[in-house]
């Protein structure tokens, strides 16, 4: 998929002003609480968490730090927030 530069710039301007570091801490804390328990969805949670941090590494390796923070804020909102809601059930 090709991302047009002007669409990308609009998305960055609209990036959420969330503290994705807090989301990361919460999901890692939640995932670590499952280590001693037998959970059916544990593999899914671990896999999605690993994929989030892998993609975050790609984002920070691709863009400058300032732009990467905006892109990662969007990424965290789309991936971590729903994952936290799922684990809260």
Secondary structure, 3 states (H helix, E strand, C coil): CCCCHHHHHHHHHCCCCCCHHHHHHHHHHHHHHCCCCCCCCHHHHHHHHHHHHHHHHHHHHHCCHHHHHHHHHHHHHHHHHHHHHHHHC
